[in-house]
Amino acid sequence: MPHFPMALKFFKSRTKEERSEMSFVDHLEALRSHLFRSVIAVAVGAVIAGIYNKFLVKNILLGPTHNDFPTYGIICDLGKSLQLGDALCMKGIALKLQSTQVSGQFSMWFTVVLISGLIIAFPYVFYQFWKFIKPALTRQELNRTRGVIFWVSFLFFTGVFFGYFVVAPYALNFFYHFQLDETVENIWTINSYVNMMIPLVLGSGLAFQLPLAILFLAKIGIVSASFLRKNRKYAVVIIFIVAGIITPGPDVVSQLAVALPLMLLYEISIFLAAREDRRRADEMKEWS
């Protein structure tokens, strides 16, 4: 078993205090405490979002539908600088949302405020999660995971901004202008709009955790840098397929705007996995 020396070192490195086990009830009590603090933090964030709900809905939630949305100007200027004319230029969409349920607008307002509260409180929520699992880690593991709260939060907010400023405007423009037939008009409900925006933004925030997820899988020996390099071509194909679906037109530049950040995350994952492979190889030499 190639990982047996590492496992042996793992158990030997624990102090008596670290090896002392909490009872099941103690674990539940600790989990309840951390969950309660997380819920309070989300509630505080939701209250802040609720106070500024008009700005939140008009300028942020509906922001990608406005002509002055920053992404449209930046992408248009980029296309002109590349001598592509107006090929990359997009405009806001003349969107008129409707609510088909009695409590539709209120339920969507509550959903938007709650999700906003979760995004605002995310660093603290993850901090509570980290405090829950931290006692189970050795000193060596704690040293190797320094700054994890910062990096998880940084990648999450980077992904949220990417999803909001890049993925959302492309997706909205594509679906708004897509028609099965000219006689079929796109009239969206507030429910469908919000239910589309939330997965795009939160999904991007979670997708940007890829490097840390790969690093964790590399630490427990499930993936390696060689495996990721070997399957790079398949990953690139999948990334460009996703980018081709999201972008509204067939131009390569638009697809690259979406695909390049995802490819960069994959390459960062390979680098982190390779560093973990070298560390594991050095530890194996020490025990051989």
C-alpha positions, 0 to 999 in steps of 0.5 A: 500500500503506497500511502501506508507510511503517510497514513502512519505518519498522519496518526503518529503526528497527532497529540493526545489531545488531538486524538481525544474523540468527542462524543456524537452529542458533542459533535452535534452541539458544536455543529448546531452552534456553527450553523446557528452563527452562520444563519445569523450572519446570512440573516444580517446580510439579508437585512442589509440587502433588504434595506437597499432592495430597490437599488439591489433589484434595479441596478444589480439584479436587472443590471445586465438588461441595461444599455449602460451595463459595463460589460457591453461597453468593454466588450464593444471597445475590445472588438473595435480595438481588434479591428472587428468593428461592431461584431462584439457589440451588444446592447441591453434588452428591452425586458418587460418582466411579468408576474403570473402568481399572486405572491410571485413578486414577494417570493422573488423579492424574498429569494433575492434578498436571501441569496444576497445575504448568503453572498455577503456572509459567505466568508463568515459562513465558510469560517464557521465551517472551517472552525468545525472541521479544524479540530480534526486536523493535525498541526502539519495539515493546519500549516498547509492550509493557512489562508484557506478562508481567504482563498476560498472567499477570493475564488468565490467572489471572483467567480460571482463577479465573472458569472455576473459580468461575463456569463449573465449578459451573454446568456441573457442576450442569447436567450432573449434573441433566440426564437423558434419562429418570428411569431413566438415572442419571448415574454419572461416572468420574474420567476424565470429571470431570477431562477436563471440568474441565481444558478449563473452567479452562484454556479460560477462562484462554486465553479471557481473553487476548482483549483482548491477542489483539485488540490484536496483530491490530490492531497487524498490521492484521487487525482494527480497532475499527470492525470490532469495533463493526460485529460487536458484535451478533453477538458478543453473541448468541454470548456469550449462547448460550454463557452459556445453555448453561453456566448450569443454568436459564433465569433471566436473572441466571444467564446474565448472571453468565457473559455479562457478564465475556465482554462486558466483555472484548470491550468492552476489546478494542474500546478497545484496538483503537481506541487502536491505530488512532489510533496508526497514524493518527498515524504515517501522518500523520507519513509523509504 
